[in-house]
Amino acid sequence: MADLVIIAYENEEKAEAARRKLLELQKEYLIELSDAVVAVRQADGTVKLNQMINTTATGAASGALWGTLIGMLFLAPLLGAAAGAGMGALGGYLTDIGIDDKFMKDAAEALKPGQAALCVMVRKVTADKVLPAMAQFGGTVLRTNLTAEQETKLQEALKAA
């Protein structure tokens, strides 16, 4: 089972830096992430999500490849590529992987304009190595499905910054 953790930061830059650090730690096999999204509360009150994976672009690229291959069968590779890219982009746009977008936007409503939240779904973690590395960014835990003891340890580590 994956654990969901949402940490609030004073600005988007700090949340993005924290996400980059998590991705570095993942390369070192200290944490395994399912998703890591930065939610930013805009000045007008709306919430912008900076996804880890652009599903629209990925879908368009995949659709273009398959469209070209199918187009070659019917002797119209350019038409096939264009149609495939369009369908792939639409499919990618409608695909939602990882943390539910509505849930992240609802959680980010608690932020003040200009603030950001790092929403992370963690599959595995070596907590004794990851917590000290993430403590430098500080932050406040907004929501989590961790046990009360785990959440307390996380909040204490973040306050140490």
N, CA, C and O atoms as a DFTB+ gen file, in Angstrom:
644 C
 N C O
     1  1       0.832      -1.180       0.000
     2  2       0.000       0.000       0.000
     3  2       0.885       1.255       0.000
     4  3       1.907       1.308       0.685
     5  1       0.485       2.235      -0.759
     6  2       1.242       3.490      -0.839
     7  2       0.764       4.466       0.233
     8  3      -0.406       4.475       0.617
     9  1       1.693       5.278       0.700
    10  2       1.362       6.326       1.669
    11  2       1.269       7.653       0.948
    12  3       2.088       7.952       0.079
    13  1       0.277       8.446       1.302
    14  2       0.075       9.765       0.720
    15  2       0.493      10.821       1.727
    16  3       0.050      10.809       2.876
    17  1       1.353      11.740       1.286
    18  2       1.816      12.823       2.153
    19  2       1.718      14.128       1.370
    20  3       2.186      14.214       0.235
    21  1       1.105      15.145       1.981
    22  2       1.012      16.467       1.362
    23  2       1.658      17.464       2.311
    24  3       1.216      17.644       3.445
    25  1       2.724      18.114       1.820
    26  2       3.492      19.058       2.632
    27  2       3.390      20.445       2.018
    28  3       3.637      20.616       0.824
    29  1       3.027      21.437       2.825
    30  2       2.889      22.822       2.360
    31  2       4.212      23.565       2.492
    32  3       4.943      23.401       3.469
    33  1       4.504      24.390       1.483
    34  2       5.695      25.232       1.466
    35  2       5.284      26.668       1.189
    36  3       4.198      26.924       0.670
    37  1       6.165      27.610       1.541
    38  2       5.821      29.028       1.377
    39  2       5.786      29.476      -0.074
    40  3       5.185      30.505      -0.384
    41  1       6.426      28.714      -0.985
    42  2       6.383      29.106      -2.399
    43  2       6.624      27.890      -3.301
    44  3       7.019      26.816      -2.849
    45  1       6.369      28.108      -4.584
    46  2       6.497      27.048      -5.579
    47  2       7.942      26.573      -5.725
    48  3       8.189      25.380      -5.905
    49  1       8.890      27.494      -5.647
    50  2      10.291      27.143      -5.823
    51  2      10.756      26.135      -4.770
    52  3      11.475      25.185      -5.078
    53  1      10.337      26.356      -3.536
    54  2      10.749      25.453      -2.457
    55  2      10.106      24.074      -2.634
    56  3      10.750      23.051      -2.404
    57  1       8.843      24.052      -3.041
    58  2       8.156      22.776      -3.276
    59  2       8.811      22.016      -4.431
    60  3       8.982      20.799      -4.360
    61  1       9.176      22.734      -5.488
    62  2       9.846      22.099      -6.634
    63  2      11.226      21.579      -6.234
    64  3      11.635      20.506      -6.679
    65  1      11.947      22.326      -5.399
    66  2      13.258      21.883      -4.926
    67  2      13.122      20.602      -4.097
    68  3      13.933      19.684      -4.218
    69  1      12.092      20.554      -3.258
    70  2      11.852      19.364      -2.446
    71  2      11.522      18.165      -3.348
    72  3      11.977      17.049      -3.098
    73  1      10.733      18.406      -4.389
    74  2      10.405      17.309      -5.313
    75  2      11.667      16.824      -6.037
    76  3      11.873      15.619      -6.183
    77  1      12.509      17.758      -6.489
    78  2      13.758      17.364      -7.162
    79  2      14.628      16.502      -6.235
    80  3      15.249      15.533      -6.673
    81  1      14.662      16.870      -4.951
    82  2      15.443      16.099      -3.983
    83  2      14.872      14.691      -3.836
    84  3      15.624      13.719      -3.770
    85  1      13.552      14.580      -3.784
    86  2      12.923      13.259      -3.692
    87  2      13.269      12.405      -4.909
    88  3      13.519      11.207      -4.780
    89  1      13.282      13.023      -6.087
    90  2      13.619      12.291      -7.302
    91  2      15.076      11.840      -7.289
    92  3      15.395      10.760      -7.785
    93  1      15.974      12.670      -6.716
    94  2      17.371      12.264      -6.546
    95  2      17.467      11.064      -5.597
    96  3      18.196      10.108      -5.861
    97  1      16.720      11.129      -4.491
    98  2      16.724      10.036      -3.522
    99  2      16.157       8.764      -4.133
   100  3      16.565       7.661      -3.770
   101  1      15.223       8.916      -5.056
   102  2      14.663       7.753      -5.731
   103  2      15.733       7.085      -6.610
   104  3      15.782       5.859      -6.706
   105  1      16.582       7.891      -7.246
   106  2      17.667       7.345      -8.065
   107  2      18.675       6.577      -7.212
   108  3      19.367       5.685      -7.703
   109  1      18.748       6.932      -5.929
   110  2      19.644       6.247      -4.993
   111  2      18.947       5.058      -4.311
   112  3      19.515       4.415      -3.428
   113  1      17.699       4.780      -4.741
   114  2      16.904       3.661      -4.216
   115  2      16.585       3.797      -2.726
   116  3      16.450       2.799      -2.018
   117  1      16.467       5.039      -2.259
   118  2      16.110       5.276      -0.859
   119  2      14.606       5.489      -0.688
   120  3      14.075       5.393       0.418
   121  1      13.929       5.779      -1.807
   122  2      12.489       5.994      -1.781
   123  2      11.941       5.545      -3.127
   124  3      12.609       5.672      -4.153
   125  1      10.720       5.018      -3.115
   126  2      10.058       4.629      -4.351
   127  2       8.738       5.397      -4.416
   128  3       7.830       5.186      -3.611
   129  1       8.664       6.290      -5.397
   130  2       7.489       7.153      -5.548
   131  2       6.533       6.611      -6.596
   132  3       6.959       6.100      -7.632
   133  1       5.235       6.725      -6.324
   134  2       4.227       6.454      -7.342
   135  2       3.925       7.740      -8.083
   136  3       3.669       7.724      -9.287
   137  1       3.952       8.858      -7.366
   138  2       3.626      10.154      -7.954
   139  2       4.177      11.243      -7.047
   140  3       4.282      11.065      -5.833
   141  1       4.529      12.377      -7.656
   142  2       4.991      13.547      -6.905
   143  2       4.555      14.781      -7.690
   144  3       5.114      15.087      -8.743
   145  1       3.558      15.482      -7.170
   146  2       2.956      16.620      -7.871
   147  2       3.060      17.857      -6.981
   148  3       2.867      17.781      -5.767
   149  1       3.369      18.994      -7.602
   150  2       3.378      20.262      -6.883
   151  2       2.086      21.000      -7.228
   152  3       1.803      21.259      -8.398
   153  1       1.312      21.332      -6.207
   154  2       0.077      22.098      -6.367
   155  2       0.348      23.523      -5.895
   156  3       0.809      23.735      -4.773
   157  1       0.058      24.497      -6.757
   158  2       0.344      25.897      -6.452
   159  2      -0.953      26.681      -6.415
   160  3      -1.759      26.615      -7.343
   161  1      -1.148      27.424      -5.333
   162  2      -2.318      28.304      -5.228
   163  2      -1.967      29.619      -5.891
   164  3      -1.077      30.332      -5.430
   165  1      -2.666      29.947      -6.979
   166  2      -2.411      31.162      -7.755
   167  2      -2.975      32.386      -7.033
   168  3      -3.767      32.254      -6.100
   169  1      -2.564      33.568      -7.467
   170  2      -3.037      34.823      -6.869
   171  2      -4.547      34.979      -7.007
   172  3      -5.194      35.581      -6.150
   173  1      -5.114      34.429      -8.100
   174  2      -6.562      34.541      -8.309
   175  2      -7.349      33.464      -7.565
   176  3      -8.572      33.396      -7.689
   177  1      -6.654      32.615      -6.787
   178  2      -7.327      31.605      -5.985
   179  2      -7.404      30.236      -6.645
   180  3      -7.744      29.257      -5.980
   181  1      -7.099      30.142      -7.933
   182  2      -7.134      28.842      -8.600
   183  2      -5.902      28.031      -8.210
   184  3      -4.926      28.569      -7.686
   185  1      -5.965      26.742      -8.472
   186  2      -4.873      25.847      -8.138
   187  2      -4.301      25.252      -9.420
   188  3      -5.030      24.687     -10.236
   189  1      -2.980      25.388      -9.587
   190  2      -2.280      24.825     -10.741
   191  2      -1.511      23.600     -10.267
   192  3      -0.853      23.635      -9.227
   193  1      -1.598      22.505     -11.043
   194  2      -0.879      21.283     -10.705
   195  2       0.301      21.100     -11.652
   196  3       0.128      21.099     -12.870
   197  1       1.491      20.946     -11.099
   198  2       2.695      20.649     -11.883
   199  2       2.937      19.151     -11.764
   200  3       3.549      18.682     -10.804
   201  1       2.448      18.410     -12.752
   202  2       2.542      16.954     -12.736
   203  2       3.967      16.492     -12.984
   204  3       4.762      17.207     -13.595
   205  1       4.285      15.306     -12.513
   206  2       5.597      14.721     -12.728
   207  2       5.717      14.222     -14.172
   208  3       6.796      14.269     -14.763
   209  1       4.604      13.744     -14.730
   210  2       4.585      13.210     -16.090
   211  2       3.521      13.953     -16.875
   212  3       2.384      14.074     -16.421
   213  1       3.884      14.456     -18.060
   214  2       2.923      15.114     -18.933
   215  2       2.244      14.039     -19.771
   216  3       2.772      13.628     -20.804
   217  1       1.063      13.579     -19.327
   218  2       0.375      12.486     -20.023
   219  2      -0.103      12.899     -21.405
   220  3      -0.207      12.053     -22.293
   221  1      -0.398      14.187     -21.609
   222  2      -0.840      14.641     -22.931
   223  2       0.285      14.501     -23.946
   224  3       0.065      13.974     -25.036
   225  1       1.476      14.961     -23.610
   226  2       2.616      14.860     -24.525
   227  2       3.003      13.407     -24.757
   228  3       3.299      13.016     -25.886
   229  1       3.003      12.607     -23.701
   230  2       3.338      11.193     -23.832
   231  2       2.336      10.482     -24.728
   232  3       2.705       9.676     -25.582
   233  1       1.053      10.797     -24.517
   234  2       0.001      10.198     -25.344
   235  2       0.121      10.610     -26.794
   236  3      -0.086       9.789     -27.687
   237  1       0.456      11.874     -27.048
   238  2       0.605      12.360     -28.424
   239  2       1.759      11.656     -29.114
   240  3       1.622      11.254     -30.269
   241  1       2.881      11.495     -28.449
   242  2       4.044      10.832     -29.046
   243  2       3.731       9.370     -29.359
   244  3       4.041       8.873     -30.441
   245  1       3.117       8.700     -28.403
   246  2       2.753       7.301     -28.607
   247  2       1.733       7.168     -29.732
   248  3       1.847       6.284     -30.581
   249  1       0.732       8.055     -29.736
   250  2      -0.303       8.027     -30.777
   251  2       0.276       8.285     -32.153
   252  3      -0.143       7.657     -33.125
   253  1       1.237       9.201     -32.254
   254  2       1.859       9.502     -33.538
   255  2       2.614       8.284     -34.067
   256  3       2.559       7.990     -35.261
   257  1       3.313       7.581     -33.192
   258  2       4.046       6.387     -33.602
   259  2       3.086       5.324     -34.129
   260  3       3.269       4.787     -35.222
   261  1       2.055       5.032     -33.327
   262  2       1.099       4.008     -33.759
   263  2       0.317       4.465     -34.984
   264  3       0.017       3.657     -35.863
   265  1      -0.012       5.739     -35.050
   266  2      -0.725       6.270     -36.219
   267  2       0.102       6.142     -37.486
   268  3      -0.432       5.824     -38.548
   269  1       1.397       6.387     -37.381
   270  2       2.286       6.250     -38.545
   271  2       2.339       4.801     -39.007
   272  3       2.254       4.520     -40.202
   273  1       2.479       3.888     -38.061
   274  2       2.531       2.474     -38.417
   275  2       1.240       2.015     -39.092
   276  3       1.275       1.300     -40.093
   277  1       0.115       2.427     -38.542
   278  2      -1.173       2.060     -39.140
   279  2      -1.350       2.772     -40.481
   280  3      -1.871       2.193     -41.433
   281  1      -0.910       4.036     -40.549
   282  2      -0.987       4.792     -41.800
   283  2      -0.181       4.145     -42.908
   284  3      -0.583       4.187     -44.071
   285  1       0.959       3.544     -42.563
   286  2       1.777       2.860     -43.559
   287  2       1.027       1.679     -44.169
   288  3       1.164       1.386     -45.357
   289  1       0.243       1.016     -43.345
   290  2      -0.546      -0.101     -43.867
   291  2      -1.554       0.369     -44.908
   292  3      -1.855      -0.358     -45.854
   293  1      -2.067       1.562     -44.740
   294  2      -3.070       2.096     -45.659
   295  2      -2.480       3.135     -46.616
   296  3      -3.217       3.877     -47.266
   297  1      -1.142       3.183     -46.697
   298  2      -0.417       4.072     -47.611
   299  2      -0.699       5.551     -47.369
   300  3      -0.716       6.343     -48.312
   301  1      -0.919       5.923     -46.118
   302  2      -1.111       7.330     -45.758
   303  2      -0.436       7.590     -44.413
   304  3      -1.123       7.891     -43.437
   305  1       0.913       7.481     -44.337
   306  2       1.589       7.594     -43.036
   307  2       1.445       8.960     -42.366
   308  3       1.327       9.028     -41.143
   309  1       1.450      10.040     -43.134
   310  2       1.326      11.365     -42.509
   311  2      -0.057      11.570     -41.918
   312  3      -0.196      12.098     -40.814
   313  1      -1.071      11.156     -42.646
   314  2      -2.445      11.268     -42.139
   315  2      -2.604      10.397     -40.891
   316  3      -3.225      10.804     -39.909
   317  1      -2.037       9.202     -40.948
   318  2      -2.102       8.299     -39.793
   319  2      -1.395       8.870     -38.585
   320  3      -1.883       8.759     -37.460
   321  1      -0.226       9.492     -38.820
   322  2       0.531      10.090     -37.714
   323  2      -0.247      11.229     -37.076
   324  3      -0.313      11.339     -35.851
   325  1      -0.838      12.082     -37.919
   326  2      -1.606      13.222     -37.396
   327  2      -2.816      12.749     -36.600
   328  3      -3.082      13.238     -35.502
   329  1      -3.543      11.792     -37.168
   330  2      -4.730      11.276     -36.471
   331  2      -4.316      10.568     -35.179
   332  3      -4.965      10.727     -34.145
   333  1      -3.234       9.785     -35.241
   334  2      -2.757       9.076     -34.056
   335  2      -2.302      10.022     -32.967
   336  3      -2.586       9.804     -31.789
   337  1      -1.587      11.082     -33.359
   338  2      -1.124      12.062     -32.372
   339  2      -2.305      12.742     -31.699
   340  3      -2.309      12.940     -30.484
   341  1      -3.305      13.096     -32.495
   342  2      -4.493      13.746     -31.932
   343  2      -5.227      12.849     -30.957
   344  3      -5.614      13.285     -29.873
   345  1      -5.420      11.593     -31.340
   346  2      -6.114      10.651     -30.457
   347  2      -5.261      10.336     -29.223
   348  3      -5.783      10.213     -28.115
   349  1      -3.945      10.208     -29.426
   350  2      -3.058       9.945     -28.289
   351  2      -3.038      11.095     -27.299
   352  3      -3.044      10.878     -26.088
   353  1      -3.015      12.330     -27.816
   354  2      -3.026      13.506     -26.940
   355  2      -4.322      13.565     -26.151
   356  3      -4.311      13.860     -24.956
   357  1      -5.437      13.287     -26.811
   358  2      -6.728      13.294     -26.126
   359  2      -6.760      12.215     -25.054
   360  3      -7.213      12.451     -23.934
   361  1      -6.272      11.023     -25.410
   362  2      -6.226       9.933     -24.430
   363  2      -5.339      10.276     -23.253
   364  3      -5.687      10.008     -22.103
   365  1      -4.179      10.877     -23.543
   366  2      -3.274      11.268     -22.469
   367  2      -3.863      12.334     -21.574
   368  3      -3.683      12.303     -20.357
   369  1      -4.574      13.287     -22.183
   370  2      -5.204      14.357     -21.419
   371  2      -6.254      13.788     -20.469
   372  3      -6.409      14.269     -19.346
   373  1      -6.965      12.778     -20.917
   374  2      -8.037      12.197     -20.112
   375  2      -7.536      11.157     -19.124
   376  3      -8.293      10.708     -18.263
   377  1      -6.269      10.768     -19.236
   378  2      -5.692       9.780     -18.332
   379  2      -5.268      10.459     -17.037
   380  3      -4.644      11.520     -17.053
   381  1      -5.613       9.840     -15.930
   382  2      -5.190      10.364     -14.630
   383  2      -4.459       9.254     -13.901
   384  3      -5.069       8.269     -13.485
   385  1      -3.151       9.410     -13.745
   386  2      -2.380       8.408     -13.031
   387  2      -1.936       8.987     -11.699
   388  3      -1.801      10.202     -11.556
   389  1      -1.711       8.121     -10.733
   390  2      -1.211       8.580      -9.439
   391  2      -2.301       9.182      -8.562
   392  3      -3.410       8.652      -8.486
   393  1      -1.986      10.275      -7.911
   394  2      -2.885      10.923      -6.964
   395  2      -4.012      11.616      -7.731
   396  3      -3.768      12.242      -8.762
   397  1      -5.217      11.508      -7.241
   398  2      -6.384      12.115      -7.867
   399  2      -6.240      13.642      -7.905
   400  3      -5.969      14.271      -6.882
   401  1      -6.424      14.228      -9.093
   402  2      -6.261      15.676      -9.264
   403  2      -7.224      16.474      -8.384
   404  3      -6.834      17.483      -7.797
   405  1      -8.466      16.032      -8.290
   406  2      -9.453      16.763      -7.488
   407  2      -9.036      16.767      -6.014
   408  3      -9.173      17.783      -5.333
   409  1      -8.533      15.646      -5.528
   410  2      -8.077      15.562      -4.146
   411  2      -6.943      16.558      -3.891
   412  3      -6.937      17.244      -2.869
   413  1      -5.972      16.637      -4.833
   414  2      -4.849      17.566      -4.662
   415  2      -5.327      19.006      -4.679
   416  3      -4.861      19.827      -3.889
   417  1      -6.261      19.320      -5.580
   418  2      -6.777      20.688      -5.648
   419  2      -7.537      21.040      -4.376
   420  3      -7.423      22.158      -3.874
   421  1      -8.310      20.095      -3.851
   422  2      -9.032      20.334      -2.597
   423  2      -8.053      20.571      -1.442
   424  3      -8.269      21.455      -0.613
   425  1      -6.987      19.783      -1.392
   426  2      -5.986      19.946      -0.333
   427  2      -5.287      21.293      -0.459
   428  3      -4.989      21.935       0.548
   429  1      -5.022      21.724      -1.692
   430  2      -4.318      22.989      -1.926
   431  2      -5.189      24.204      -1.635
   432  3      -4.669      25.315      -1.535
   433  1      -6.483      24.025      -1.498
   434  2      -7.370      25.137      -1.153
   435  2      -7.011      25.732       0.209
   436  3      -7.318      26.893       0.481
   437  1      -6.364      24.941       1.061
   438  2      -5.959      25.418       2.388
   439  2      -4.762      26.364       2.313
   440  3      -4.432      27.021       3.300
   441  1      -4.115      26.437       1.163
   442  2      -2.938      27.291       1.001
   443  2      -3.336      28.740       0.745
   444  3      -4.420      29.022       0.235
   445  1      -2.442      29.647       1.108
   446  2      -2.625      31.057       0.771
   447  2      -2.086      31.270      -0.643
   448  3      -1.234      30.503      -1.090
   449  1      -2.562      32.296      -1.357
   450  2      -2.029      32.561      -2.699
   451  2      -0.502      32.682      -2.678
   452  3       0.076      33.346      -1.818
   453  1       0.130      32.022      -3.651
   454  2       1.587      32.016      -3.745
   455  2       2.230      30.817      -3.076
   456  3       3.372      30.473      -3.382
   457  1       1.508      30.174      -2.162
   458  2       2.051      29.000      -1.487
   459  2       1.883      27.768      -2.375
   460  3       1.094      27.768      -3.320
   461  1       2.633      26.732      -2.057
   462  2       2.572      25.494      -2.834
   463  2       2.597      24.294      -1.892
   464  3       3.038      24.383      -0.746
   465  1       2.112      23.176      -2.413
   466  2       2.135      21.935      -1.648
   467  2       2.747      20.843      -2.507
   468  3       2.471      20.749      -3.703
   469  1       3.569      20.032      -1.895
   470  2       4.137      18.870      -2.559
   471  2       3.287      17.672      -2.162
   472  3       3.216      17.306      -0.989
   473  1       2.647      17.070      -3.151
   474  2       1.789      15.912      -2.930
   475  2       2.550      14.681      -3.400
   476  3       2.881      14.568      -4.581
   477  1       2.827      13.762      -2.490
   478  2       3.674      12.617      -2.799
   479  2       2.964      11.329      -2.418
   480  3       2.400      11.209      -1.330
   481  1       3.001      10.356      -3.343
   482  2       2.530       9.015      -3.033
   483  2       3.763       8.123      -2.997
   484  3       4.447       7.942      -4.004
   485  1       4.036       7.567      -1.814
   486  2       5.260       6.803      -1.566
   487  2       4.920       5.317      -1.436
   488  3       4.057       4.928      -0.649
   489  1       5.619       4.496      -2.225
   490  2       5.433       3.041      -2.127
   491  2       6.348       2.456      -1.052
   492  3       5.905       1.677      -0.208
   493  1       7.640       2.842      -1.089
   494  2       8.624       2.345      -0.122
   495  2       9.541       3.493       0.251
   496  3       9.775       4.398      -0.549
   497  1      10.059       3.452       1.467
   498  2      10.961       4.517       1.904
   499  2      11.920       3.992       2.967
   500  3      11.551       3.189       3.824
   501  1      13.147       4.464       2.888
   502  2      14.132       4.238       3.943
   503  2      14.118       5.529       4.763
   504  3      14.905       6.446       4.523
   505  1      13.215       5.577       5.725
   506  2      12.911       6.813       6.455
   507  2      14.117       7.424       7.144
   508  3      14.263       8.646       7.151
   509  1      14.990       6.600       7.727
   510  2      16.134       7.153       8.464
   511  2      17.118       7.888       7.549
   512  3      17.933       8.668       8.040
   513  1      17.065       7.661       6.244
   514  2      17.928       8.381       5.306
   515  2      17.183       9.513       4.593
   516  3      17.766      10.557       4.302
   517  1      15.899       9.303       4.314
   518  2      15.119      10.284       3.553
   519  2      14.716      11.477       4.422
   520  3      14.811      12.618       3.969
   521  1      14.273      11.245       5.647
   522  2      13.823      12.349       6.503
   523  2      14.900      13.403       6.730
   524  3      14.607      14.591       6.595
   525  1      16.139      13.024       7.071
   526  2      17.167      14.057       7.243
   527  2      17.439      14.835       5.948
   528  3      17.693      16.038       5.991
   529  1      17.386      14.153       4.803
   530  2      17.636      14.823       3.530
   531  2      16.531      15.816       3.192
   532  3      16.792      16.845       2.569
   533  1      15.304      15.515       3.596
   534  2      14.164      16.379       3.279
   535  2      13.952      17.466       4.332
   536  3      13.242      18.439       4.078
   537  1      14.557      17.313       5.504
   538  2      14.371      18.276       6.586
   539  2      14.843      19.678       6.204
   540  3      14.324      20.664       6.726
   541  1      15.814      19.778       5.305
   542  2      16.343      21.085       4.906
   543  2      15.287      21.987       4.256
   544  3      15.454      23.206       4.224
   545  1      14.210      21.401       3.744
   546  2      13.179      22.180       3.063
   547  2      12.080      22.658       4.009
   548  3      11.281      23.520       3.646
   549  1      12.038      22.103       5.215
   550  2      10.999      22.498       6.160
   551  2       9.637      22.094       5.649
   552  3       9.488      21.042       5.028
   553  1       8.631      22.931       5.908
   554  2       7.279      22.646       5.446
   555  2       6.377      22.222       6.575
   556  3       6.815      21.971       7.698
   557  1       5.095      22.149       6.244
   558  2       4.072      21.756       7.209
   559  2       3.231      20.652       6.602
   560  3       2.781      20.776       5.464
   561  1       3.012      19.575       7.339
   562  2       2.196      18.473       6.839
   563  2       0.731      18.919       6.807
   564  3       0.160      19.291       7.832
   565  1       0.136      18.874       5.615
   566  2      -1.276      19.229       5.464
   567  2      -2.178      18.018       5.649
   568  3      -3.127      18.042       6.432
   569  1      -1.862      16.958       4.911
   570  2      -2.654      15.735       4.991
   571  2      -1.737      14.543       4.807
   572  3      -0.691      14.631       4.163
   573  1      -2.153      13.422       5.389
   574  2      -1.397      12.191       5.240
   575  2      -2.268      11.020       5.656
   576  3      -3.240      11.193       6.391
   577  1      -1.924       9.841       5.194
   578  2      -2.591       8.642       5.692
   579  2      -1.622       7.795       6.518
   580  3      -1.849       6.606       6.742
   581  1      -0.533       8.434       6.967
   582  2       0.431       7.768       7.838
   583  2      -0.190       7.534       9.212
   584  3      -1.199       8.145       9.563
   585  1       0.423       6.649       9.978
   586  2      -0.021       6.472      11.355
   587  2       0.312       7.749      12.135
   588  3       1.133       8.553      11.693
   589  1      -0.312       7.928      13.266
   590  2      -0.074       9.130      14.076
   591  2       1.409       9.235      14.461
   592  3       1.974      10.329      14.466
   593  1       2.032       8.102      14.781
   594  2       3.452       8.107      15.163
   595  2       4.335       8.507      13.979
   596  3       5.255       9.308      14.138
   597  1       4.062       7.957      12.799
   598  2       4.842       8.302      11.604
   599  2       4.677       9.778      11.251
   600  3       5.644      10.449      10.892
   601  1       3.447      10.277      11.356
   602  2       3.184      11.680      11.032
   603  2       3.922      12.603      12.000
   604  3       4.460      13.629      11.582
   605  1       3.954      12.255      13.280
   606  2       4.662      13.052      14.276
   607  2       6.157      13.097      13.966
   608  3       6.776      14.158      14.055
   609  1       6.742      11.951      13.602
   610  2       8.163      11.907      13.252
   611  2       8.447      12.775      12.033
   612  3       9.448      13.491      11.994
   613  1       7.567      12.709      11.041
   614  2       7.737      13.514       9.828
   615  2       7.666      15.000      10.161
   616  3       8.514      15.776       9.719
   617  1       6.659      15.404      10.940
   618  2       6.508      16.821      11.279
   619  2       7.688      17.322      12.101
   620  3       8.143      18.447      11.895
   621  1       8.191      16.513      13.028
   622  2       9.352      16.904      13.830
   623  2      10.592      17.085      12.958
   624  3      11.378      18.008      13.170
   625  1      10.762      16.199      11.980
   626  2      11.915      16.314      11.082
   627  2      11.829      17.588      10.256
   628  3      12.842      18.250      10.030
   629  1      10.639      17.935       9.805
   630  2      10.463      19.136       8.994
   631  2      10.643      20.419       9.810
   632  3      11.143      21.426       9.309
   633  1      10.225      20.358      11.082
   634  2      10.374      21.529      11.941
   635  2      11.831      21.803      12.301
   636  3      12.182      22.926      12.665
   637  1      12.669      20.789      12.201
   638  2      14.088      20.927      12.537
   639  2      14.820      21.845      11.564
   640  3      15.913      22.326      11.862
   641  1      14.222      22.086      10.410
   642  2      14.871      22.929       9.377
   643  2      14.966      24.368       9.825
   644  3      15.479      25.211       9.090
